[in-house]
Amino acid sequence: MHEEFMKHAMAEARKAEAAGEVPIGAVIVHKGEIIARGHNRRESSQNPLTHAEIIAINEASGKIGSWRLEACTLYVTLEPCVMCSGAVVMSRIPHVVYGAKDPKGGTVDSLMSLLEEPRFNHRATVTSGVMEEECSVMLTSFFKKLRETRKRRAAD
C-alpha cells in the first residue's frame, strides 16, 4: 500500500525535475484517497516556502476545510526538512512516509527526530525507506546532470 502512494509522490517529483526543480514530490492521503499533491517549486516561484510538502499540506487543508489533517498520511520522496517537519506537526498529520534519507537536512531521522519530539503536543509516526533506492537515484541523477551542465557552461 505504501509503495502505491509513493509512486504517486515520485510522479510529482518527476514534474519538478521536468521544470528544472529538485525532484521532490509529495501526496497526502485521506481515507485511502489522494486528496493533495505537491512538488518542489522553489526555483520557479523564487519562494523558499514552496517545498512539495508545504504545497500538498496547503492543498489538503483547502480540500478538507480544516488546518487539522488528523486523518491524513503524508507521502514524500525525501525526508522532510525542519520547515516541512514543523508544518507536519502544526497540521497534526499523524503519519509520514518518506523514501530517501536527507543526511544534510532531514529532521525526521537524520539530524533529529522532530516528528517524535515528546515536548510537542502532537507527534507523527514515521515509516522510512519506502522505495528508498528509486527516490535516491532520482535525486543523485538530477544533481549529477546539474553538475555536468555547470561544468560544460564553465568550460565554454
PEBEL-V118518 format. One record per pair of residues at least 6 apart in sequence whose ideal C-beta (glycine too) atoms are under 7 Angstrom apart, sorted by the first residue. I is the first residue (numbers start at 1). J is the second residue. D is the distance in whole Angstrom. If there is no record, write none. Layout:
i & j & d
I & J & D
I & J & D
This chain:
i & j & d
2 & 97 & 5
2 & 127 & 6
2 & 130 & 5
3 & 130 & 6
3 & 131 & 6
5 & 27 & 6
5 & 29 & 6
5 & 75 & 5
6 & 75 & 5
6 & 97 & 7
6 & 99 & 6
6 & 130 & 5
6 & 131 & 5
8 & 27 & 5
8 & 34 & 6
9 & 25 & 4
9 & 26 & 6
9 & 27 & 5
9 & 75 & 5
9 & 76 & 6
9 & 77 & 5
10 & 25 & 6
10 & 77 & 6
10 & 131 & 7
10 & 134 & 7
10 & 135 & 7
10 & 138 & 7
11 & 25 & 7
12 & 25 & 3
12 & 26 & 6
12 & 27 & 7
12 & 37 & 5
12 & 38 & 6
12 & 39 & 4
12 & 52 & 6
13 & 23 & 4
13 & 24 & 6
13 & 25 & 3
13 & 39 & 6
13 & 77 & 5
13 & 138 & 6
14 & 23 & 7
15 & 25 & 7
15 & 39 & 5
16 & 22 & 7
16 & 23 & 5
16 & 24 & 6
16 & 25 & 6
16 & 39 & 4
16 & 40 & 4
17 & 23 & 4
17 & 142 & 6
19 & 44 & 6
20 & 43 & 6
21 & 39 & 7
21 & 40 & 4
21 & 41 & 6
21 & 42 & 7
21 & 43 & 5
21 & 44 & 7
22 & 40 & 5
22 & 142 & 7
23 & 138 & 5
23 & 139 & 6
23 & 142 & 5
24 & 39 & 7
24 & 40 & 5
24 & 52 & 5
24 & 77 & 5
24 & 78 & 5
25 & 39 & 5
25 & 52 & 5
25 & 77 & 5
26 & 38 & 5
26 & 52 & 4
26 & 53 & 5
26 & 56 & 4
26 & 74 & 6
26 & 75 & 6
26 & 76 & 4
27 & 34 & 5
27 & 36 & 7
27 & 37 & 5
27 & 56 & 6
27 & 75 & 5
28 & 35 & 6
28 & 36 & 4
28 & 56 & 5
28 & 57 & 7
28 & 60 & 4
28 & 69 & 7
28 & 72 & 5
28 & 74 & 5
29 & 72 & 6
29 & 73 & 5
29 & 75 & 7
30 & 64 & 7
30 & 71 & 6
30 & 72 & 5
31 & 71 & 7
35 & 60 & 5
35 & 63 & 5
36 & 56 & 4
36 & 59 & 4
36 & 60 & 4
36 & 63 & 6
37 & 56 & 6
37 & 59 & 7
38 & 52 & 4
38 & 53 & 7
38 & 55 & 3
38 & 56 & 4
38 & 59 & 7
39 & 52 & 5
40 & 51 & 6
40 & 52 & 5
41 & 50 & 4
41 & 55 & 7
42 & 48 & 6
42 & 50 & 5
51 & 81 & 7
51 & 83 & 7
51 & 84 & 5
52 & 76 & 6
53 & 74 & 6
53 & 76 & 6
53 & 80 & 6
53 & 84 & 4
53 & 87 & 6
54 & 84 & 6
54 & 87 & 6
56 & 74 & 7
57 & 69 & 7
57 & 87 & 5
57 & 91 & 5
60 & 69 & 6
60 & 72 & 6
61 & 67 & 5
61 & 69 & 7
61 & 91 & 7
67 & 91 & 6
68 & 91 & 7
68 & 92 & 5
69 & 91 & 5
69 & 92 & 6
69 & 93 & 5
70 & 92 & 5
70 & 94 & 6
72 & 93 & 5
73 & 95 & 4
73 & 97 & 6
74 & 88 & 6
74 & 93 & 5
74 & 96 & 5
75 & 97 & 5
76 & 98 & 5
77 & 99 & 5
77 & 100 & 7
77 & 135 & 4
78 & 98 & 7
78 & 99 & 7
78 & 100 & 5
78 & 102 & 5
78 & 135 & 7
78 & 139 & 7
79 & 98 & 5
79 & 100 & 7
79 & 101 & 5
79 & 102 & 4
79 & 106 & 3
79 & 108 & 5
79 & 109 & 6
79 & 110 & 6
80 & 88 & 7
80 & 96 & 7
80 & 98 & 7
80 & 106 & 7
80 & 107 & 7
80 & 108 & 6
81 & 105 & 5
81 & 106 & 7
81 & 107 & 6
82 & 107 & 5
82 & 114 & 7
85 & 107 & 5
85 & 108 & 6
85 & 114 & 4
85 & 115 & 6
88 & 96 & 6
88 & 115 & 6
88 & 124 & 6
89 & 115 & 7
89 & 120 & 5
89 & 122 & 5
92 & 122 & 5
93 & 124 & 6
94 & 124 & 6
94 & 125 & 7
95 & 124 & 6
95 & 125 & 5
96 & 108 & 7
96 & 115 & 6
96 & 124 & 5
96 & 126 & 5
97 & 127 & 4
97 & 130 & 5
98 & 108 & 7
98 & 128 & 6
99 & 130 & 6
99 & 131 & 5
99 & 132 & 5
99 & 135 & 3
100 & 132 & 6
100 & 135 & 4
100 & 136 & 4
100 & 139 & 6
101 & 109 & 6
101 & 110 & 5
102 & 110 & 6
103 & 110 & 5
107 & 114 & 4
108 & 114 & 7
108 & 115 & 5
108 & 126 & 6
109 & 128 & 6
115 & 123 & 6
115 & 124 & 4
115 & 126 & 6
116 & 123 & 5
117 & 123 & 7
